[in-house]
Amino acid sequence: MPKRRPGLYIAAAMFVLLAGCSSSPPAKGSGSGQDNPAAVAKKQEEQANSSRPPANNRAEVLPWVEKAHAKVTWPDRYKLTPDAIYTRFMEPAKDVQFVERDAVDMVNIWNVCAWTLQLIDDTKGRKPVDQDLAALGKLADGDYKQMLDPMISEARLGGITSATQFASANDCGKGFPG
């Protein structure tokens, strides 16, 4: 019998690394989104999603991955399809019950990795990084703000130390084919 959603252990390990930048909660009125209509709508959607029963099979989980995937862009060199995300990162966790938020988190984690790797490549190749920074900036508007803001600020000045450390600590390169 499958476990009752003990957590997405694949994503949990990455979140531990992602959360390492800061563990203090944002102060009220500090841009935490508490009064932001988009944040309220997001919270309502999450509550609706959490009321759905957990799932652990492709037919139920893949549509969640596809929905989350449709909300983000991917750099040409580091693209993952919804099927690849499900097959490579969620399917191996057969004893885990997923909820829609798990699929969203998995897509977003790998999207952060993709754009971070692209930022590193473009910086090293002395190519424009505006698109990389814009994509990471969109992701920084959400759950990854505390982690991505310093990386983005450093990259605007031509530095990639934070990006390189993030990519290395999270084994980003292992997630992409080729």
Secondary structure as GFF3:
##gff-version 3
##sequence-region A 1 178
A	DSSP	alpha_helix	9	18	.	.	.	ID=ss1
A	DSSP	three_ten_helix	19	21	.	.	.	ID=ss2
A	DSSP	alpha_helix	37	50	.	.	.	ID=ss3
A	DSSP	alpha_helix	58	69	.	.	.	ID=ss4
A	DSSP	alpha_helix	82	85	.	.	.	ID=ss5
A	DSSP	pi_helix	86	90	.	.	.	ID=ss6
A	DSSP	alpha_helix	100	124	.	.	.	ID=ss7
A	DSSP	alpha_helix	130	140	.	.	.	ID=ss8
A	DSSP	alpha_helix	145	156	.	.	.	ID=ss9
A	DSSP	alpha_helix	161	169	.	.	.	ID=ss10
A	DSSP	three_ten_helix	172	175	.	.	.	ID=ss11
###
